[in-house]
Amino acid sequence: MDTKNPSAPSCAEPRVAAKKHPNRGSGGLVHDNARHTSHFVVIGNHLAQHPTLSALAIGFGVHIQSLPKGARVDIKSLAIRFPEGRDRIAAALRELEAEGYLRRERERIADGRIVTRTVSCNQPGHRARRPEAVTRPKAPPREPGRKKALPSVPRPACPSPALVQKAVDLLADLRRHDSRLLLSATDTEWLAPGVAAWLERDVTPTAVRHALTARLPDEPLNRPAALLAHRLADGLPPPPPFRAPAPPPAAPTRVRNCDGCDRGFRSAEPGLCRDCRSDPPEET
């Protein structure tokens, strides 16, 4: 029970003269330690004794590292758990993020939405210290200024100019419903065939607009065109059922004069009345 903790720092020199120090004669800190066998977490002294982090940030860092995977550590959830207000909690999380103990990563989930994950790192910078032999091979760098290609989109069977223009107008109008959906001319040209494929399948412009703008994530959209391309490809509806063309309407009938007896009769075309058509031909 009285084993000395080897990780405890040495006592710092007192700032007050020894004869006038208020704790003179106390002998400094003494640890009364017992070994944990369950419900504990290992915290590095680099966090617990961090030279620049505030006590509040250190406390939240320790708390977050002790939580299980999947726990909620957003500002709202922490404000419910702790008496500190949202502003102080947000400032403490920013401190931890600046020192590398927290980082936020955006991830696309199955339905196309982008969510933000909070990653707790118990040793900031440990990835950079890994031996080169065990690091994963890096992908070749892309050319400066060149973005990753957008996902492919469906294509209409009959891309008429009027249909494609209708799709372009729909895409250009999306920013009126959500300012984050402001698309470049290049992105609009890429996405227009996908919208045209939806319109070609008897989907109304209102329904297409709802499919592209509903349930968008709350955080900023880094590449809105990529999100729209994913939704166009993933949610493409089936083609409408085949409908036989309607027969042409019958010619209207009206009263006409018979070419044989000059009597009036109703017919769609000029000619003989029924009596004249039924009379036998005269003998010559």
C-alpha positions in Angstrom: 0.0 0.0 0.0 2.9 2.3 0.6 4.7 1.5 -2.7 6.0 4.7 -4.3 4.4 5.6 -7.6 7.3 5.7 -10.1 5.2 7.9 -12.5 4.7 10.7 -9.9 6.8 13.8 -10.7 9.4 15.0 -8.2 8.3 17.7 -5.9 8.9 21.2 -7.4 10.9 23.8 -5.4 8.6 26.0 -3.3 8.2 29.5 -4.5 8.0 30.8 -0.9 11.0 30.8 1.3 11.3 27.6 3.4 10.8 29.4 6.7 7.7 31.2 5.6 6.1 28.5 3.5 2.5 27.7 4.7 3.0 23.9 4.3 6.4 23.9 6.0 6.8 20.6 7.8 4.0 18.8 5.9 6.5 16.8 3.8 4.6 17.3 0.5 2.3 14.9 -1.3 1.9 11.3 -0.1 0.1 8.7 -2.3 -2.2 6.1 -0.7 -2.6 3.9 -3.7 -4.4 0.6 -4.3 -4.2 -1.4 -7.6 -7.3 -1.1 -9.8 -8.6 -4.4 -11.1 -11.8 -3.1 -13.0 -13.5 0.1 -14.1 -10.3 2.1 -14.7 -8.5 3.8 -17.6 -4.9 4.5 -18.1 -4.2 8.3 -18.5 -0.8 9.6 -19.5 1.0 12.2 -17.5 1.4 14.2 -20.6 -2.4 14.9 -20.3 -2.8 14.8 -16.5 0.2 17.2 -16.0 0.0 19.1 -19.3 1.9 22.4 -18.9 -0.5 24.6 -20.9 -3.9 23.0 -20.9 -6.4 24.5 -18.4 -7.7 22.3 -15.5 -11.1 22.2 -17.2 -9.6 20.9 -20.5 -7.6 18.3 -18.6 -10.7 17.2 -16.7 -12.7 16.8 -19.9 -9.8 15.0 -21.6 -9.7 12.5 -18.8 -13.4 12.1 -18.8 -13.6 11.5 -22.6 -10.8 9.0 -22.6 -12.7 7.0 -19.9 -15.9 6.7 -22.0 -16.8 3.7 -24.1 -16.9 3.7 -27.9 -20.0 5.4 -29.2 -20.6 7.7 -26.2 -22.0 11.2 -27.0 -19.3 13.8 -26.4 -20.9 16.8 -28.2 -21.3 20.1 -26.3 -25.0 19.6 -25.6 -24.4 16.1 -24.1 -21.5 17.3 -21.9 -23.5 20.3 -20.8 -26.2 17.9 -19.5 -23.7 15.8 -17.6 -21.6 18.7 -16.1 -22.5 22.0 -14.5 -20.1 24.0 -16.7 -21.9 26.0 -19.4 -21.7 25.4 -23.1 -19.2 28.2 -23.7 -16.7 26.9 -21.2 -17.2 23.3 -22.4 -16.7 24.5 -26.1 -13.5 26.3 -25.1 -12.1 23.3 -23.3 -12.8 21.0 -26.3 -11.0 23.5 -28.5 -8.0 23.3 -26.2 -7.9 19.5 -26.5 -8.4 19.7 -30.3 -5.5 22.1 -30.6 -3.2 19.8 -28.6 -4.2 16.7 -30.6 -6.2 15.0 -27.9 -9.4 15.3 -30.0 -10.0 15.4 -33.7 -13.2 15.5 -35.8 -13.6 13.4 -38.9 -16.4 13.5 -41.5 -17.8 10.2 -42.7 -20.5 9.3 -45.3 -23.0 6.8 -44.0 -25.2 4.4 -46.0 -28.0 6.8 -46.8 -25.7 9.4 -48.3 -25.6 11.7 -45.3 -22.3 13.0 -43.9 -21.9 12.8 -40.1 -19.1 14.1 -37.9 -17.2 11.6 -35.7 -15.2 12.7 -32.6 -12.0 10.8 -32.2 -10.2 10.7 -28.8 -6.4 10.2 -29.0 -4.7 9.1 -25.8 -1.2 9.9 -27.3 -1.2 12.7 -29.8 1.2 12.2 -32.6 1.7 8.5 -32.1 0.8 7.8 -35.7 3.7 10.0 -36.9 6.1 8.1 -34.6 5.3 4.6 -36.0 8.2 2.8 -37.8 8.2 3.4 -41.5 8.1 -0.4 -42.1 4.7 -0.8 -40.6 3.0 2.2 -42.1 0.6 1.7 -44.9 1.6 2.6 -48.4 0.6 6.1 -49.3 -1.5 6.9 -52.4 0.3 9.0 -55.0 -0.4 12.7 -54.6 -2.9 14.2 -56.9 -1.9 17.1 -59.1 -2.2 20.5 -57.3 -5.6 22.0 -57.6 -7.2 18.8 -59.1 -10.2 17.5 -57.2 -11.2 13.9 -56.9 -13.6 12.8 -59.7 -17.3 13.0 -58.9 -19.2 9.7 -58.7 -21.0 8.6 -61.9 -24.6 9.5 -62.4 -27.4 7.8 -64.4 -28.0 8.7 -68.1 -31.3 9.3 -69.8 -32.3 7.0 -72.7 -33.4 9.9 -74.9 -31.4 13.0 -73.8 -33.3 15.6 -75.7 -32.0 19.2 -75.4 -35.3 20.3 -73.7 -35.0 17.6 -71.1 -31.4 18.3 -70.3 -32.1 22.1 -70.0 -34.9 21.3 -67.6 -32.5 19.3 -65.5 -29.9 22.2 -65.6 -32.6 24.7 -64.4 -33.6 22.4 -61.5 -30.0 22.1 -60.4 -29.4 25.8 -60.6 -32.5 26.4 -58.5 -31.3 24.2 -55.6 -29.4 27.0 -53.9 -32.7 28.8 -53.3 -33.7 25.9 -51.1 -30.3 25.5 -49.4 -27.4 28.0 -49.9 -24.8 25.2 -49.5 -26.0 23.6 -52.8 -24.4 26.4 -54.9 -22.9 24.3 -57.8 -20.3 25.3 -60.3 -21.0 25.2 -64.0 -18.8 22.1 -64.3 -20.6 20.3 -61.5 -24.0 21.2 -63.0 -23.0 19.8 -66.4 -21.9 16.6 -64.7 -25.1 16.2 -62.7 -27.6 17.2 -65.3 -27.8 13.8 -67.1 -28.6 12.2 -63.7 -31.5 14.6 -63.1 -32.7 14.1 -66.7 -32.8 10.4 -66.1 -35.2 10.9 -63.2 -37.4 13.3 -65.1 -37.5 10.8 -68.0 -39.0 8.3 -65.6 -42.1 10.4 -65.0 -40.7 11.9 -61.7 -41.9 15.4 -61.2 -39.3 18.2 -60.7 -40.7 18.8 -57.2 -40.1 15.1 -56.3 -36.5 15.2 -57.7 -35.8 18.4 -55.7 -37.1 16.8 -52.5 -34.9 13.7 -53.0 -31.8 15.9 -53.4 -32.4 18.3 -50.6 -34.2 16.3 -47.9 -32.3 15.2 -44.7 -29.1 17.0 -45.5 -26.5 17.0 -42.7 -26.2 20.1 -40.4 -22.5 20.6 -40.9 -21.0 22.3 -43.9 -20.9 20.4 -47.2 -17.4 20.2 -48.5 -18.4 18.7 -51.8 -22.2 19.1 -52.4 -21.9 17.8 -56.0 -20.5 14.5 -54.7 -23.5 14.1 -52.3 -26.0 14.9 -55.0 -24.3 12.5 -57.4 -24.6 9.7 -54.8 -28.3 10.4 -54.3 -29.0 10.5 -58.0 -27.4 7.1 -58.5 -28.5 5.4 -55.3 -32.2 6.5 -55.4 -32.9 6.2 -59.1 -36.6 5.1 -59.4 -37.6 2.2 -61.9 -38.9 3.2 -65.3 -42.6 3.7 -65.6 -44.8 0.8 -66.9 -45.3 0.6 -70.6 -48.5 2.3 -71.9 -49.9 1.5 -75.4 -50.5 4.6 -77.5 -54.1 5.7 -77.5 -56.0 5.2 -80.8 -56.6 8.3 -82.9 -59.9 9.9 -82.3 -62.7 9.2 -84.8 -63.5 11.8 -87.4 -66.4 13.9 -86.4 -69.7 13.4 -88.3 -72.0 16.1 -89.7 -74.9 16.5 -92.0 -74.0 16.2 -95.7 -76.0 16.1 -99.0 -76.2 12.8 -100.8 -74.3 12.8 -104.1 -77.1 10.6 -105.6 -80.5 12.0 -104.3 -79.3 15.2 -102.8 -81.0 14.3 -99.5 -79.4 15.2 -96.2 -77.7 12.5 -94.2 -75.1 12.3 -91.3 -71.6 11.0 -92.2 -68.0 11.7 -91.5 -67.2 11.9 -95.2 -69.1 13.0 -98.3 -70.8 10.3 -100.5 -74.0 8.4 -100.9 -76.7 8.0 -98.3 -77.7 4.6 -97.1 -80.7 4.3 -99.4 -78.7 5.2 -102.5 -76.0 2.7 -101.5 -78.6 -0.1 -101.1 -80.5 0.5 -104.4 -79.5 -2.0 -107.2 -77.8 -0.4 -110.2 -80.1 0.5 -113.1 -80.0 -1.7 -116.2 -78.6 -0.2 -119.4 
